[in-house]
Amino acid sequence: MMRVGLLLVASMVLASACSAPAPPAAKLTIVPDITVRRARFEPHTIGADVSSLSAGDRQALDHLVAAARQIDRVFFLQAWSRNPEFSKKLDGLEGPDAQAARDYYRIMYGPWDRLEHFEPFVGDIPHPAGAGFYPEDMTKEEFQSWLKSHPGDEKAFTSLTTVIERKDGGLVAVPYSVRYAKELGVAAEELRAAAAATDNESLRRFLTSRAAAFESDDYYQSDLDWMDLDSPLEVVIGPYETYEDGLFGYKASFEAFLCIAQPEDSRRLDKYKGELPFLERNLPIPDEH
């Protein structure tokens, strides 16, 4: 009986330990003026007159918007690789400032205020200088030391279109086409669908080569095709600026802009184009400048 009693007591202790509630998650602090910061930005629906577009270009526009949404998702990951995880924590926020914090997080693509030198406005995690392009705990010295001992990695490590990750105790370069394969794969499909829909040959050529670039990381041909673009749909989509990489300035961030040419407005501007030489001659700037 004594042995049975001890077993019962042990079982009760074990059950009690297993059923003990988990400690509450650390509460995310929100800056006290979050509603003021959020109020700086007013939601606005951007429309456009598409009456000048052909039926094919209107179909292409729908696909381009869908592709741009995928590019937005890629930038969300580039801004901080832990954004998906952190955004789930924000979903559980409660209180009068919770919604403003969530809105501001989406505006800033992370928990840091881009208007306040990347100071955190929710939580207390310091902003990683390398954004989502490098391991957060990697220093410049570690990166440079790795290249010194692995000179063959320099081209891939300093490429515009790779992210640096840890693997097997070392560092590796992962191409964008691999790291963001899901998002870029969908974006490439949408670009090809837009290319099939448009009746503009230069736009079709650019969209086709840019879709291929999303899958190969070779943007040379599509950059040339973009320079030859002559279309009422003006498209900028891909990795361009390197400002987000505050560690080295090596890595290009994805972005997307879609514009529709307005023929009547363009004609109104033509008269000012002809006056540019006169305006330049009369600028209040010394001639040597």
N, C-alpha and C positions, 0 to 999 in steps of 0.2 A: 504493500500500500504506500509506503514511504516513497518508493521509486516512482510509482504512478503519480503520486502527488507532486513530486519534483518535476516530472515531465509536464504535468498540467501547468504548473507555475511557469516553467520555461516557455511553454507554448504560448501562454497568455502574454508574457513579456515580449516574445518575438512578434506576436500579432499586434501588440500595442505599438512596437517600434515600427512595424511595416505600415500601420495605418495612421501614423503621426502625420499631421498636415505639414506640407512643405512650407518653409519660411516664405513670407511675402516677398515678392520681387521689389527691388529697390525702386522707389518712387522717382519718376522723372520730374525734375524741377523745370518750371517755365519762367522766363523773364517776366517781371511784373508789367511791362509795357507792351506785351505781345499784341493786344488788341489795337494799340496805336500803330504798331509796325504793320499789322495786317491791313489796316485801313488805308495805308499808302497805295495799295493796289486794288483797283476796282475791276471786277469782272466785266468783260466786254466781248460781244460776239462780233467777230470780224467777217464781214460779208464782201462780196465782189460781184461786179456785173459780168456775167458770163455770156451775155447775149452775142458777143462778137466771136465766141468760140464755135468751132465746128462741132457736130455731134460726136465725132470721134475724140476730139480733144476734151469734151465734157466727160466722156467716159474715162479718158486717161486721167483727168483731174481726180476723180474718185479714187482711183488706184494709187495715185501719188499721195493723197492725203493718208491713205491706209499705210503706205510705206513710211511716211513721215512719223506716224505714231510709233512704229517700231524703232525708228531712229531715236525718238524721244526716250524710249525705254532703254536703249543702249547708253545714252548719256546719263540716265539715272544710275546705271551701274558704274559708269566711268567716274561719276562724281564721288561715289563711295561704294565700294564693293559690298558693304554691309547694309546698304539702303533697304533692300527687301526685308531683311530681318528686323531692322529698327522700325520700319513703317508699321509692322505688326504690333510693336509695343505701343506706338502712338494710337492705334485703334482702340486700345484699352484705357486711354486717358479719360478721366472724368473731371468735371468741374467747369466753372464759367469760362475758363480760358482754353479748354481742351480743343474746341473746334477751330479757334483762331490759330492755335499751335499747329494743328494738322494742315490747315490751309497754307500757313507760312512755310511749312516743311515742303509742301508740293511746289510752292513758288521758288524756294531756294534750292530745291533738289538735294535736301539733306538738312541736318539739324543745326547748320551754321549760317549766320546772317552774312550774306555776301556784301551787304551795305555797311557792315560794321567789322570789317577786317576778319571775317570768318569766325567771329566769336560765337560760341554756342548759345542758342536761344531756347533750346529744350535739351535737358540732360547736361552733362558736364564733360563729354568726350572731346578732347582737343582735335582740331581739324588736322588731318594728315596732309602734309605738304604735297605728297605725291598722289593725292586724291585716291582713285581706285586703280591706279596704274601699277602700283608696287605694293609689296607687303607693308602693312602699317608700321611694323617695327624695324623695317630696313632703313639704315642710314646711308647717307651719301658715301661715307667711307667704306661701308660693306660692299656697296655696288662697285665702287672703283677698285677695291681690293680684288673682287671677283674677276673683273675684267683684266686686271694685271696678271692674275694667275691663270686666266682662261681667255687669252687674246682672240681666240677664234670665235668667241661669243659676241664680240663688240658690235658687229653689224646688226645682229638680231636684237641685241639689248638696247641699242640706241635707235632702233627703227621707229618711225612714226606710228606704225601699226602693230605693235606688240604690247602685251602687258607682262610684267615680271612677277613670277610666283615662286613660292618655295616648293622644292621637291627633293625628297631623299637627303635632307640636310644641306641642300645647295639651292642655287637660283636657276630658274629656267625662263626662257622667253616663250610666250604663248601668242601665236598670231591672233589678231582680232577675229579672223574668219572662224577660228576654233573657239575662242573665248566667248564670242557672242553669236555662235552658230545659229541658235534658235531664232533670235530676232533678225539677224541679217539674212537668214534663209527666207523668212517670210517677206522681208522687204524686197529681196531680189525677185521673188515671185510676183509681187505687186508691180515692180518696175517693168518686168517683162509683159505683164498684162497691160500696163499703160502703153508700152511700146507697140503692142499688137493693136491697140485701139486707136492711137493717134494717126492722122493722115499727114503729119509733118515729118519729112524724112530725117532732118537733122535731129529732131527730138527723139525719134525712134532709134537712131544710131547711138545717141548719148545714153539713153535709158538701157539699151541692150548691153553696152560695154560697161556701164556702171553696175548693172546687176552682176555681171561676170566678176567685176572687181571686188564686190562684197564677198565673193566666194574664194577669191585667189589672193587678195591683198595687194594686187598689182593695179594701181590706179593711173598709170601713165597714159594708156590709150584713151580711157574715159575722160581724163583731164583735157586731152587734145580735142576730143569730140565735144566737150563742153564749150571750149573756146570757139568752136564753129557753130554753136547753137544759134539758130535763127527761128524763133518760135514765139507765138503769142503766150505760151506757157513758159515762164522762166523758172528754172529748177536749180536749186543748190541743195545737194544731198550727199553726205559722205563725211569723212574725217578731214578736218581742216586746221583750225586754230590749236595752238599748243599751250594757251594760257592756263588751262586747268592743271597742267603738270607743273606745280610750283617747286618740285624738287630739282628737275633738270631742264624742263621745257622740251623734252624729247617727244612726248606722246600727243598725238592729235585727237581732239574730241570730235565726236559725231555731231552733226547738226543738219537741219533741214529747213529750207525756206521755199515757199511756193508763191509765185507772183503771176498775176494775169495782166498782160499789157492792155492798156486802155487807149485805143486809137485816137479818140477825140482829145483826151487830155494830152497825149503825146504831140498832137498837132498844135495845141496851145503853147506848148513849151518850145516849139521850133523857133519862134521869133526871138526867144531869149538865147537860144544857142548861137544865133547869128550875132548877138551882141557881146558874146564872151570876150573877144579880143579887146573891145572898147572897155569892158568892165575891168579886165586885167590891167590895162594901161592906167586906169584911174584908181586903182586900189591905194589906200593911204599907207603904202609900204615903200621904203626906199628901193630904187631900182636894183641895187646890188643883191637884194634878197629875192 
